Amino acid sequence: MHRGTLHGVLTVAPDALHSWFTPERPGPLVFEHVARTGHGRVRVDRWPDPRAVVAELPGNLSMRGDPEHLPPADLAELTGFVDAPPEWLPALRASDPRVASWHRLIAVLPATAATPPPAPDVRLLTTADAPAFAGLGAGSAWIASTWGGVPGLLAAGVARGVLLDGRVAALAVPFYLGGRYEDIGVVTEAEHRRRGLSTACAGALIGDIRARGHLPTWSTSPDNLGSRGVATRLGFVHEREDVLYALRTSIP
């Protein structure tokens, strides 16, 4: 089970830790994504019988257990948006006095919502499409972060996109892949917005997610009217409100 240490924290395989993150629910599925894709890592304060568990992906973390057992030196190294119960907030603030709450809206696509018909310009992207990502804007790079970057995303065969003039114009991916839910992430390059490309890419991805026997979910912020509009057009229904803690990172 043990893979190595960093200060007083152990990096472990996630197999025996599912109970810390159950039941699976729509939203930030950091642990499930790590467990199912092999990207990221899971760390504990001790093994066996951990008291604090942290699942990590680039820029995204989930924390469970007793925060008193996560050494401050290890917490000080963490950066990103944190999914954690409220009792973690004092420890996060002690580590980063500027930690801020990022309010989120979580939606689920009901089974009664129709799967959008295929759009002719949207296709499943492969490793052969890697050159098209060379010009992807810095503001869109996050879309591949949970898959180990563009190579990992394309190797997984899960991205639906539109390429125009040999470059990525829009892209939809399962940003989090769970055992029941898949949370959709979408980007459209600035010069191609307001053309329905995000809706078309996400619609195609919905078909893929349902074919895998999973439920599509959508996470966004209350002030992101564009994202909320796409979700509404596709038929997503509000599930709950949530909050992430921005640890040593800026809220977009």
N, C-alpha and C positions, 0 to 999 in steps of 0.2 A: 504493500500500500504506500509506503514511504518513498518519495522520489528525491527529496533533498530538503535543505533548510535555508532559511534566510532570517538572520537574527534568531529569535525564539519561535518562529512560525514554521510549520511544516507544509510543504506542497504535497498533496495527496491525490490519488485517483478519486473521481467523484462517485464511484459505484455505490458505496455504502452510505452516502450522505443525502440521498433523495428525500428522506423523511424531513429533513430540515427545511425543505422548500416545497412542501406539499400542504394543501392541494394545489396543483398547478392552476393558475388563473390567468386571464388575459392581461397583457401588459409586458413589463420588462422581464423576460425569461432568461436572465443571464446564466443561472446555474444550469437550466435545462439545455441551453445552447452549448455550453462547455461540455456537458456530459454526452451530448449526441453528436457533436461535430469534431471534438478534439481540439478545437481552438480555445485559447484562454487557459486558465488554470483555477484550481480550488485550493485554498490554504486553510489550515486550522491551527489553533493554539497548541494543541497536543494530540497525540494519537497513541492508544485509542481513547475513547471517551472525550471527544472535543467539547469545548464549552463555547467557542466562537468559530464561525465558519464564514469565509469570504470567497465568493465566486468572482472571478475577474476576467473581463474582456477589455480591449483597449478603449478607454474612456467611459466604461460602464462597469458597475460593480453591484453585487447583492451581498448584504451582510445579515447574518442571523446569529442568535445566541446572546451571550452576555458580553457587551463591549468592554467591560473591565478586563477581560482576558485577552484582548488584542493589544499587544505591546505598542506603546506610543511610537516607538521607532519604526515599526512596520506600518502603522496607520499614517505616519508622516510621509511615507513613500507613495501613497495611493492618491490618484488623481482621476476625477471623472464624475459622472452622474451616479449617485448612490441610491439604490433601492434598499430601504431598511426600515424596520419598525421605529416608531418615534423615540423609543428609549435609547437609540443610537445617537440622537441629535446632540446631546451634551458632549459626548466623546468626539464627535465630528467637529463641533465648534471649538473644543479645546485644541484640536489639531490645526484647525483653520478658522480663525475668528470671522472670516468673511464668508463662510459657508452660507449658501442661500437656498431657499426652497423654490423649486421649479414645478409649478402646478401643471398637471397633465389630465387630459381627457382620454379615457379608454373606451373603445367601441368594439362591438362584435358584429360580424355579418351573420344574420339569422339564416337558418336553413331554407326559409321561404323566399329569400332574395334570389333573383335569377342570376345565373352565371353570365357575365357579359359575353356577347358574341365576339369571336376573334377579330382583331383589328389587323388589316393586311400588312401594316408597317412594323408590327411588333413581333419579335421572335425571341426564342430561347438563345441566349448568348453562350458561346463556347470559348475555349482557350484560343481559338483562331482569331477571336475578336479583340485580343489584348491590345493590339496597336491602336484601336479606336479609343482606348482609355487614356492615351498619352496627353490629350488636351483637356481632360476633365478638370473643371474648375476646382480651386482649393476648397470652396464652400460645399462641394459635392463629394469630397473624398471620404467623408464619414460613412458613406453608404456601404463600403466594402470592409469596414474596420472589424466587424464581428466575424468575418470569414478569413482573417489573416491577410487582408489586402486583396487587390484585384486578382492575382494569380489563384488564390484560394477560392475566391468567389466564383471565378469562371470554371475552375476544376470541379466545383460542386455541381455545376449545371443547374442552378436555381434562379438565375437572373433573367428577367424579361426586359428587353430594351428596344429602343428605336435608334438606329444609326443613320445619320445624314451627312453626306460628304465625307464618309469615312471616320466620323467622330460620334461619340455617344451624345445623343440629344436628350434622351430621357431613359430612366432606369427604375425598375421596381424589383425588390428582393425581399426574401424573408429575413428581416434584420435579426429576428430571434426565431429559432426553430425549436419548438417544444414537442412534447409527446402527444399533446392534444391541440395546442394552438400554434399558429405561426403569425408573428407580428410583422406587418408589412412596413417597409421603408421605401420611400420614393424620392427621387430627385429629377429635376428638369433644368437643364442649363438655361441661363437667363435669356439668351436670344431666342429660345424656342418655347417660352412660356405663353400661356393663354391660347394654346392650340389643341388642348385636350390630350396631350401626350401622357401626362401623369395618369389620367383616368384610364387611358388605353392600356398602358403598361401594367397598372395595378389590376385592371380587369382581367388581363391575360394571366397574371399571377394567381388570381383567385381561382381560376380553373385548375391550375397546377396544385394549389394547396388542397383543394377539395378532392382532387384525384389521389392525393396522398392520405386521404381520410382525416384531414385536420380541419380546424375551424380558423378562418381568417380573422385577424384582429387589427385594430388601427389605434395608434397612440399619437397624440399631438398635444399642443398647448392651446389654451383658450384663445390666445390672440393670433394664432396662425389660421387666419380665415381661409387662405387658399387650401391648406391641407384639410380643414374641416369641410370645405365645399366638395372636394374630391370624395371624401368619405361619404358624405350625404348622397352624392350622385350615384355612388355604387351600392347604396342601401345599408350602410353600417348603422347600427343602433347603439346609442349611449349605454354603456355598462356601468361605469363608475367614474368618480374623480380620484386622482392619485397625486402623489407628490414624490419628486426625486430631490435629493440634496446635492447641490453643485459644490463639489469638494475641490478646491484649488483649480477651478475651471469656470469659464464664463457661460452664462445662460444665453443661448442664441436669440 
